[in-house]
Amino acid sequence: MLENPYAIEELPACDIDLIIPTRVYELDSNIRLAKEAIATMEARLHEMEVDRNGMLKRAKELSITDDGSYKIIEIPVYAKKKVDVEKLKKLEPERYKQILGNIRARIQDKINAEIDKAEVFISQADVKSCIRDKAILAMVIPEPTEPIGYEVSVVRR
């Protein structure tokens, strides 16, 4: 019988493996610090954007758009293209009906999917809005008895 070529060979423990809990704790600490740094950077970015907008407003008020090194210019920004429905109706009435049919079919598919989902999944809020009896609620919304997974946490000994 052939061995599974995709099986992972378990290697013997080495010195670095003996401190895995410490390494995981240090990684958790670094992750926490990185998240704090991201929050700090986002706050600083917001401050810089507010400063920039204030300076641009002030430059516009004082009509100062050029300082020799740099020049402030306004570049037009256009809205996204939109379908002119009235022209579409006039120029291509058959295509217009076809497009509406496609849109209706897509919406109907979404509605059917939601209805199918509702038959097997009902939120607790929907049930609680209709049923007030706590005994019945306890029967139809039972407490979970088995964990669906585990969250790993490393704590100091």
C-alpha positions as a Markdown table, in Angstrom:
| # | Residue | x | y | z |
|---|---|---|---|---|
| 1 | Met | 0.0 | 0.0 | 0.0 |
| 2 | Leu | 1.3 | 3.4 | -0.9 |
| 3 | Glu | 1.7 | 6.2 | 1.6 |
| 4 | Asn | -0.1 | 9.4 | 1.2 |
| 5 | Pro | 2.4 | 11.8 | -0.5 |
| 6 | Tyr | 0.5 | 14.8 | 0.8 |
| 7 | Ala | 0.7 | 13.8 | 4.5 |
| 8 | Ile | 2.5 | 16.2 | 6.6 |
| 9 | Glu | 5.5 | 14.7 | 8.4 |
| 10 | Glu | 5.5 | 15.6 | 12.0 |
| 11 | Leu | 9.0 | 16.8 | 13.0 |
| 12 | Pro | 10.4 | 16.4 | 16.5 |
| 13 | Ala | 10.2 | 19.3 | 18.8 |
| 14 | Cys | 13.2 | 21.7 | 18.8 |
| 15 | Asp | 14.3 | 24.3 | 21.3 |
| 16 | Ile | 12.2 | 27.1 | 19.6 |
| 17 | Asp | 9.1 | 25.0 | 19.9 |
| 18 | Leu | 9.4 | 24.8 | 23.7 |
| 19 | Ile | 8.6 | 28.5 | 24.0 |
| 20 | Ile | 5.6 | 28.6 | 21.6 |
| 21 | Pro | 3.2 | 30.0 | 24.2 |
| 22 | Thr | 5.6 | 32.9 | 24.9 |
| 23 | Arg | 6.0 | 33.5 | 21.1 |
| 24 | Val | 2.2 | 33.5 | 20.7 |
| 25 | Tyr | 1.8 | 35.9 | 23.6 |
| 26 | Glu | 4.4 | 38.2 | 22.0 |
| 27 | Leu | 2.7 | 38.0 | 18.6 |
| 28 | Asp | -0.6 | 38.9 | 20.3 |
| 29 | Ser | 1.1 | 41.9 | 21.9 |
| 30 | Asn | 2.5 | 43.0 | 18.6 |
| 31 | Ile | -0.9 | 42.6 | 16.9 |
| 32 | Arg | -2.4 | 44.8 | 19.6 |
| 33 | Leu | 0.3 | 47.4 | 19.1 |
| 34 | Ala | -0.1 | 47.4 | 15.3 |
| 35 | Lys | -3.9 | 47.9 | 15.6 |
| 36 | Glu | -3.2 | 50.9 | 18.0 |
| 37 | Ala | -0.7 | 52.3 | 15.5 |
| 38 | Ile | -3.2 | 52.0 | 12.7 |
| 39 | Ala | -5.8 | 53.8 | 14.8 |
| 40 | Thr | -3.3 | 56.5 | 15.6 |
| 41 | Met | -2.3 | 56.8 | 11.9 |
| 42 | Glu | -5.9 | 57.0 | 10.8 |
| 43 | Ala | -6.5 | 59.8 | 13.3 |
| 44 | Arg | -3.4 | 61.7 | 12.1 |
| 45 | Leu | -4.5 | 61.2 | 8.5 |
| 46 | His | -7.9 | 62.8 | 9.3 |
| 47 | Glu | -6.1 | 65.7 | 11.0 |
| 48 | Met | -3.9 | 66.2 | 7.9 |
| 49 | Glu | -6.9 | 66.2 | 5.6 |
| 50 | Val | -8.7 | 68.8 | 7.8 |
| 51 | Asp | -5.5 | 70.9 | 7.8 |
| 52 | Arg | -5.3 | 70.6 | 4.0 |
| 53 | Asn | -8.9 | 71.6 | 3.4 |
| 54 | Gly | -8.5 | 74.5 | 5.7 |
| 55 | Met | -5.4 | 75.7 | 3.9 |
| 56 | Leu | -7.0 | 75.3 | 0.5 |
| 57 | Lys | -10.0 | 77.3 | 1.7 |
| 58 | Arg | -7.7 | 80.1 | 3.1 |
| 59 | Ala | -5.7 | 80.2 | -0.2 |
| 60 | Lys | -8.9 | 80.6 | -2.1 |
| 61 | Glu | -10.1 | 83.4 | 0.2 |
| 62 | Leu | -6.8 | 85.3 | -0.2 |
| 63 | Ser | -6.5 | 84.4 | -3.9 |
| 64 | Ile | -3.0 | 82.9 | -3.3 |
| 65 | Thr | -2.6 | 80.0 | -5.7 |
| 66 | Asp | 1.1 | 80.2 | -6.6 |
| 67 | Asp | 4.1 | 80.6 | -4.4 |
| 68 | Gly | 6.9 | 80.2 | -6.9 |
| 69 | Ser | 7.5 | 76.5 | -6.0 |
| 70 | Tyr | 4.0 | 75.1 | -6.2 |
| 71 | Lys | 0.7 | 76.1 | -7.8 |
| 72 | Ile | -2.8 | 75.2 | -6.7 |
| 73 | Ile | -5.1 | 74.3 | -9.6 |
| 74 | Glu | -8.6 | 73.0 | -9.7 |
| 75 | Ile | -9.3 | 69.9 | -11.8 |
| 76 | Pro | -12.9 | 69.4 | -12.7 |
| 77 | Val | -14.5 | 66.1 | -11.4 |
| 78 | Tyr | -17.5 | 64.9 | -13.3 |
| 79 | Ala | -20.3 | 62.7 | -12.1 |
| 80 | Lys | -20.6 | 59.1 | -13.2 |
| 81 | Lys | -22.4 | 58.5 | -16.4 |
| 82 | Lys | -26.1 | 57.9 | -16.1 |
| 83 | Val | -28.6 | 56.3 | -18.5 |
| 84 | Asp | -31.1 | 58.7 | -20.0 |
| 85 | Val | -34.1 | 56.5 | -19.5 |
| 86 | Glu | -36.4 | 58.8 | -21.5 |
| 87 | Lys | -34.1 | 58.7 | -24.6 |
| 88 | Leu | -33.7 | 54.9 | -24.2 |
| 89 | Lys | -37.5 | 54.6 | -24.2 |
| 90 | Lys | -37.8 | 56.7 | -27.3 |
| 91 | Leu | -34.9 | 55.3 | -29.3 |
| 92 | Glu | -35.1 | 51.6 | -28.3 |
| 93 | Pro | -38.5 | 50.7 | -26.9 |
| 94 | Glu | -38.1 | 47.0 | -27.4 |
| 95 | Arg | -34.6 | 47.0 | -25.8 |
| 96 | Tyr | -36.0 | 49.1 | -22.9 |
| 97 | Lys | -38.6 | 46.4 | -22.2 |
| 98 | Gln | -36.0 | 43.7 | -22.4 |
| 99 | Ile | -33.8 | 45.6 | -19.9 |
| 100 | Leu | -36.7 | 46.1 | -17.5 |
| 101 | Gly | -37.5 | 42.4 | -17.8 |
| 102 | Asn | -33.9 | 41.5 | -17.0 |
| 103 | Ile | -33.9 | 43.8 | -14.0 |
| 104 | Arg | -37.3 | 42.4 | -12.8 |
| 105 | Ala | -36.0 | 38.8 | -13.1 |
| 106 | Arg | -32.8 | 39.7 | -11.1 |
| 107 | Ile | -34.9 | 41.3 | -8.4 |
| 108 | Gln | -37.3 | 38.3 | -8.3 |
| 109 | Asp | -34.4 | 35.9 | -8.0 |
| 110 | Lys | -33.2 | 37.9 | -4.9 |
| 111 | Ile | -36.7 | 37.9 | -3.4 |
| 112 | Asn | -37.0 | 34.1 | -4.0 |
| 113 | Ala | -33.6 | 33.5 | -2.4 |
| 114 | Glu | -34.7 | 35.6 | 0.7 |
| 115 | Ile | -37.9 | 33.7 | 0.9 |
| 116 | Asp | -36.1 | 30.4 | 0.7 |
| 117 | Lys | -33.7 | 31.6 | 3.4 |
| 118 | Ala | -36.5 | 32.7 | 5.7 |
| 119 | Glu | -38.0 | 29.2 | 5.6 |
| 120 | Val | -34.8 | 27.8 | 7.3 |
| 121 | Phe | -33.4 | 30.8 | 9.2 |
| 122 | Ile | -35.5 | 33.1 | 11.3 |
| 123 | Ser | -33.8 | 35.7 | 13.4 |
| 124 | Gln | -34.3 | 35.9 | 17.2 |
| 125 | Ala | -35.5 | 39.4 | 16.9 |
| 126 | Asp | -38.3 | 38.3 | 14.5 |
| 127 | Val | -39.4 | 35.6 | 16.9 |
| 128 | Lys | -39.2 | 37.8 | 20.0 |
| 129 | Ser | -41.3 | 40.5 | 18.3 |
| 130 | Cys | -44.2 | 38.0 | 18.0 |
| 131 | Ile | -43.8 | 35.6 | 21.0 |
| 132 | Arg | -43.7 | 37.0 | 24.5 |
| 133 | Asp | -44.0 | 33.8 | 26.5 |
| 134 | Lys | -40.6 | 33.1 | 28.0 |
| 135 | Ala | -41.2 | 29.3 | 28.3 |
| 136 | Ile | -42.0 | 29.1 | 24.5 |
| 137 | Leu | -39.0 | 31.4 | 23.7 |
| 138 | Ala | -36.7 | 29.1 | 25.8 |
| 139 | Met | -37.9 | 26.1 | 23.7 |
| 140 | Val | -37.6 | 27.7 | 20.3 |
| 141 | Ile | -34.4 | 29.6 | 21.1 |
| 142 | Pro | -32.4 | 27.0 | 23.1 |
| 143 | Glu | -29.1 | 27.8 | 24.8 |
| 144 | Pro | -26.2 | 26.4 | 22.8 |
| 145 | Thr | -24.8 | 23.3 | 24.5 |
| 146 | Glu | -21.8 | 22.6 | 22.3 |
| 147 | Pro | -19.1 | 25.1 | 21.3 |
| 148 | Ile | -18.8 | 25.9 | 17.6 |
| 149 | Gly | -15.1 | 26.5 | 17.9 |
| 150 | Tyr | -12.5 | 27.8 | 20.3 |
| 151 | Glu | -10.8 | 31.1 | 20.8 |
| 152 | Val | -7.2 | 30.7 | 21.8 |
| 153 | Ser | -5.9 | 33.0 | 24.4 |
| 154 | Val | -2.4 | 33.0 | 26.0 |
| 155 | Val | -2.3 | 34.0 | 29.7 |
| 156 | Arg | 0.6 | 34.6 | 32.1 |
| 157 | Arg | 1.2 | 31.7 | 34.5 |
